[in-house]
């Protein structure tokens, strides 16, 4: 994922807030995952989540493991 795209990913501390996301949207959830924005540089491995389903109770999501690319 391009560095600029990664830095713009929405961040969430509370899972209830993620209900606003749409299918296939990427996001960061939790302190350590959000902290990657400050700690990772181009070429480092990064992780984030992708929405894979939505229900009345919330969203279903899956982890994505990737590398940060230059812009």
C-alpha positions in Angstrom: 0.0 0.0 0.0 1.3 3.5 -0.8 2.5 5.4 2.2 0.1 8.4 1.6 -2.9 6.0 1.3 -1.9 4.2 4.5 -1.5 7.4 6.5 -5.1 8.4 5.5 -6.8 5.2 6.6 -9.5 5.8 9.2 -8.7 5.0 12.8 -10.9 3.4 15.4 -10.5 2.8 19.2 -14.0 1.5 19.7 -15.4 -1.3 17.5 -18.9 0.2 17.6 -17.6 3.2 15.6 -16.7 1.0 12.7 -20.3 0.6 11.7 -19.9 3.7 9.4 -17.5 1.8 7.1 -18.6 0.4 3.8 -17.8 -3.0 2.2 -14.2 -3.5 1.1 -13.1 -0.3 3.0 -9.7 -0.5 4.8 -9.2 0.8 8.4 -7.0 0.6 11.5 -8.3 -0.6 14.8 -6.5 -0.5 18.1 -3.6 1.3 19.6 -0.8 -0.8 18.2 -2.2 -0.9 14.7 -2.8 2.9 14.7 0.7 3.4 16.1 2.1 2.0 12.8 1.5 5.4 11.2 4.3 6.8 13.4 6.6 3.8 13.5 6.7 2.4 10.0 8.6 3.6 7.0 8.7 2.6 3.3 9.6 -1.1 2.9 8.3 -2.1 6.4 5.6 -4.6 6.8 2.2 -3.1 7.8 -1.2 -4.5 8.8 -4.7 -3.2 8.6 -8.2 -4.5 8.3 -10.7 -4.7 5.3 -14.5 -4.9 5.7 -15.7 -8.2 4.3 -19.3 -8.2 5.5 -22.0 -6.1 7.2 -24.8 -7.2 9.4 -27.3 -5.4 11.7 -24.9 -6.1 14.6 -21.9 -4.5 13.0 -19.2 -5.4 10.5 -17.1 -8.4 9.7 -13.5 -7.7 8.9 -10.3 -9.5 7.9 -6.6 -8.6 8.5 -4.4 -7.6 5.6 -0.7 -8.0 5.8 1.2 -5.8 3.3 4.3 -3.6 2.8 4.5 0.1 2.8 5.4 1.4 -0.7 6.7 4.8 -1.7 4.3 7.3 -3.2 
